[in-house]
Structure formats: structure tokens, C-alpha cells
Amino acid sequence: MIPIDPCSAVPEDWEQQVSTIVKESPILAGLLARWQDIDLPDCWLSGSALAQTLWNQTFGFAPDRGVTKIDLVYFDPANTGGGREVRQAKRVRSLFPEIPIWIDAKNQARVHFWYKEKFGYTIPPHRSSRAAISTFPTTASSIGIRPEAGRLTIFAPFGVADLLSCTVRPNKTQIIREIYDSEIARWRKVWPGLHIIDWNES
């Protein structure tokens, strides 16, 4: 795990800042407003969509610029069949026909079944959605959010300094360099103002 101080350069109102990012997004705000309809166990909105939404707000771009998908991660070890996952993802997408971006709902309890075929090496099974989020390719995308009890719950194992400063830093917990380089190649073109840290510099 990368040795990062989660309090480094983080403003005291960071929770409010993250909440504001979501509230000002016509895409994410609409999805979170109907979170109870998603109805998936241990479910979080995670991945790059949150970071990309912040980047677009920071750099003055359209809200959906460069956002190719919205990742919903959930953990359902009792239902690890691929067909079940496909049906759940299709159901969730049908709830939000007004959202023009692909919504991808993945059961993190079955990621280890297909990971080697896609990325070339095996990984151990995840034990929760939080464990899975902690392995995502960058520190800024290793963040999960969900509404609970009238407020936004934020899970950020590496803190939010990189998110709020538009910094892209590799999370080497699980990925290899090829995966990271593939991610940042497109991001450099879409968001040229990003501070991207090279794999060897982290």
C-alpha cells in the first residue's frame, strides 16, 4: 500500500467539498437521490466518475466530458453467478434512462473469477466492497460514496488530497504498470491540466 498521509494538504471542510462536487453534478446527484432504488448489498458509487466529475468542474468543462461510465460496486457473495450480475446491472440501468453515461454495476465478490482473463494475473477474492475499492488503479479513484441517514458517507482509504488537488497517483496495491499507463494515456488528452505522477515516481 502506498504510504500517503491522508491528512496532507486536505482542507478541514473536505467532506463538504466532496458533497458539493456531487450536488453540483447533474449526473451523480440524480443517481444518488434515488439510491434506495438501486437496492444492492454493500453498494458504493466508486471508480473514476467522481474524480472525473471534479476535474470537469475544476477545469470548466461540461459535466460529462470524458466520463465513459459510472461504477457501482457491491458485494453479494451469495450470488456470484455471472448471469445474476448481468441482470442486476441491466435492472439498475433501467432505473436511470435519463443518465446518458453507461452505469456499470459489478459484484466485487466475483471479480477474482474473471480478473486473470482480462488482466493476465490472478488476485485473491475481495472480502467486501471497501476492500475492492482500496485496490482501484489510482488514489483519486479509490474512493466510494453513498448516502446514508441523510448525509453522504465517504470511504477514502488514501484520503482525498489527491482527489481535491486533481492529482493522479498510482495505487500499486493490485495493479501493474501497464494498467496504470493505459488509464492515464486517455486522461492526459481529456484533462491536460491534471498533475499526473509517473509510476516510477510514486
Wavefront OBJ file of the C-alpha trace (Angstrom):
o trace
v 0.000 0.000 0.000
v 1.267 3.476 -0.863
v 2.500 5.451 2.155
v 0.280 8.518 1.875
v -0.666 10.853 4.674
v -4.451 11.125 4.293
v -4.399 14.483 6.088
v -1.759 16.022 3.821
v -2.950 19.281 2.237
v -6.580 18.438 2.937
v -8.837 21.344 3.945
v -10.867 20.996 7.114
v -14.087 21.154 5.119
v -13.091 18.342 2.758
v -16.285 16.376 3.422
v -18.344 19.391 2.431
v -16.217 19.860 -0.677
v -16.813 16.285 -1.807
v -20.531 16.633 -1.104
v -20.614 19.822 -3.160
v -18.953 18.060 -6.092
v -21.777 15.553 -6.095
v -24.589 18.062 -5.573
v -23.383 20.205 -8.472
v -23.242 17.248 -10.851
v -26.488 16.781 -12.794
v -25.463 13.166 -13.358
v -24.279 11.970 -9.946
v -26.813 13.976 -7.949
v -29.711 12.379 -9.792
v -28.381 8.896 -9.224
v -27.701 9.371 -5.523
v -31.103 10.979 -4.983
v -32.680 7.623 -5.833
v -30.078 5.446 -4.165
v -32.634 3.305 -2.347
v -34.000 2.130 -5.708
v -30.652 0.544 -6.586
v -31.076 -1.895 -3.707
v -27.758 -3.757 -3.909
v -25.834 -5.030 -0.847
v -22.800 -3.076 0.350
v -23.145 -0.778 -2.644
v -20.999 2.288 -3.331
v -20.557 4.721 -6.180
v -16.853 4.458 -6.842
v -14.197 4.376 -9.539
v -13.153 7.290 -11.715
v -16.517 9.002 -12.257
v -16.281 11.028 -9.037
v -12.745 12.219 -9.802
v -13.609 12.990 -13.418
v -16.636 14.977 -12.280
v -14.381 17.085 -10.042
v -11.867 17.559 -12.859
v -14.597 18.815 -15.174
v -15.833 21.258 -12.545
v -12.294 22.454 -11.799
v -11.247 22.935 -15.415
v -14.564 24.387 -16.571
v -15.592 21.516 -18.827
v -19.028 20.034 -19.461
v -20.171 17.711 -16.632
v -19.951 14.575 -18.774
v -16.683 15.334 -20.568
v -14.557 12.180 -20.662
v -16.811 10.263 -18.266
v -17.315 6.936 -20.031
v -19.008 5.043 -17.202
v -20.307 5.253 -13.663
v -19.102 2.410 -11.460
v -21.393 0.955 -8.832
v -19.607 -1.656 -6.747
v -21.475 -4.030 -4.484
v -20.712 -7.199 -2.544
v -23.016 -10.193 -2.769
v -21.111 -13.437 -2.006
v -24.332 -15.470 -2.023
v -24.970 -14.672 -5.693
v -21.746 -14.891 -7.688
v -23.149 -16.183 -10.951
v -22.321 -14.085 -13.986
v -25.904 -14.159 -15.204
v -27.161 -12.745 -11.933
v -24.673 -9.881 -12.127
v -25.697 -9.067 -15.699
v -29.365 -8.976 -14.740
v -28.711 -6.722 -11.770
v -26.678 -4.321 -13.897
v -29.408 -4.203 -16.535
v -32.027 -3.552 -13.854
v -30.048 -0.679 -12.392
v -29.510 0.925 -15.798
v -33.243 0.732 -16.478
v -33.846 2.868 -13.383
v -31.955 5.818 -14.849
v -32.807 6.148 -18.550
v -32.136 9.884 -18.313
v -28.450 9.347 -17.482
v -26.509 9.304 -20.780
v -23.477 7.536 -19.309
v -23.105 3.758 -19.008
v -23.803 2.562 -15.468
v -21.688 -0.472 -14.625
v -22.752 -2.468 -11.546
v -20.181 -5.094 -10.581
v -20.362 -7.685 -7.806
v -16.957 -7.485 -6.133
v -17.435 -10.978 -4.695
v -16.806 -12.444 -8.154
v -14.048 -10.198 -9.554
v -11.393 -12.853 -8.938
v -13.272 -15.209 -11.275
v -12.610 -13.092 -14.384
v -9.644 -10.904 -13.435
v -6.917 -13.143 -14.863
v -8.633 -13.444 -18.235
v -8.886 -9.666 -18.511
v -5.607 -8.547 -16.944
v -3.328 -11.577 -17.146
v -2.800 -12.455 -13.493
v -4.806 -13.789 -10.574
v -5.942 -11.918 -7.481
v -7.351 -13.178 -4.176
v -11.094 -12.821 -3.580
v -12.265 -9.499 -2.211
v -13.933 -9.674 1.199
v -16.038 -6.526 0.912
v -16.727 -3.604 -1.366
v -14.367 -1.463 0.698
v -11.578 -3.980 0.202
v -12.179 -3.847 -3.544
v -12.261 -0.040 -3.676
v -8.903 0.001 -1.886
v -7.317 -1.730 -4.905
v -8.554 0.592 -7.662
v -5.860 1.901 -10.052
v -5.391 5.421 -8.653
v -5.665 7.006 -5.239
v -8.215 9.509 -6.554
v -10.439 6.725 -7.889
v -10.083 4.597 -4.746
v -12.959 6.461 -3.148
v -16.503 5.311 -2.516
v -19.561 7.386 -1.694
v -23.146 6.592 -0.791
v -25.988 8.376 1.001
v -26.743 7.113 4.498
v -29.022 8.604 7.153
v -29.453 11.863 5.281
v -25.779 12.530 4.619
v -23.051 11.406 2.256
v -20.808 8.646 3.587
v -17.305 8.777 2.123
v -14.818 5.905 2.152
v -11.340 7.124 1.192
v -8.559 4.683 2.168
v -5.877 7.014 0.751
v -7.518 10.241 1.833
v -8.872 12.902 -0.509
v -5.835 15.155 -1.019
v -5.157 13.756 -4.484
v -8.819 13.988 -5.453
v -9.182 17.629 -4.433
v -5.852 18.676 -5.989
v -6.516 16.936 -9.334
v -3.534 14.665 -8.763
v -3.340 11.251 -10.407
v -1.175 8.848 -8.416
v -0.911 5.075 -8.943
v -2.306 2.745 -6.317
v 0.051 -0.225 -6.560
v -1.925 -2.445 -4.196
v -3.147 -4.668 -7.027
v -2.456 -3.240 -10.463
v 0.652 -3.440 -12.634
v 2.244 -0.563 -14.528
v 0.593 -1.449 -17.845
v -2.863 -0.957 -16.332
v -1.940 2.421 -14.870
v -0.290 3.662 -18.059
v -3.353 2.631 -20.052
v -5.606 4.630 -17.731
v -3.570 7.825 -17.768
v -2.923 7.854 -21.529
v -6.501 8.920 -22.240
v -6.741 11.155 -19.189
v -3.747 13.251 -20.319
v -5.608 14.114 -23.516
v -9.021 14.780 -21.973
v -7.809 16.680 -18.879
v -4.409 18.221 -19.750
v -4.398 20.210 -16.511
v -4.037 17.118 -14.327
v -0.939 16.579 -12.207
v -0.073 13.025 -13.209
v 2.565 11.183 -11.207
v 4.581 8.632 -13.133
v 4.590 5.029 -11.948
v 8.285 5.184 -11.017
v 7.878 8.437 -9.111
v 5.381 7.081 -6.596
l 1 2 3 4 5 6 7 8 9 10 11 12 13 14 15 16 17 18 19 20 21 22 23 24 25 26 27 28 29 30 31 32 33 34 35 36 37 38 39 40 41 42 43 44 45 46 47 48 49 50 51 52 53 54 55 56 57 58 59 60 61 62 63 64 65 66 67 68 69 70 71 72 73 74 75 76 77 78 79 80 81 82 83 84 85 86 87 88 89 90 91 92 93 94 95 96 97 98 99 100 101 102 103 104 105 106 107 108 109 110 111 112 113 114 115 116 117 118 119 120 121 122 123 124 125 126 127 128 129 130 131 132 133 134 135 136 137 138 139 140 141 142 143 144 145 146 147 148 149 150 151 152 153 154 155 156 157 158 159 160 161 162 163 164 165 166 167 168 169 170 171 172 173 174 175 176 177 178 179 180 181 182 183 184 185 186 187 188 189 190 191 192 193 194 195 196 197 198 199 200 201 202
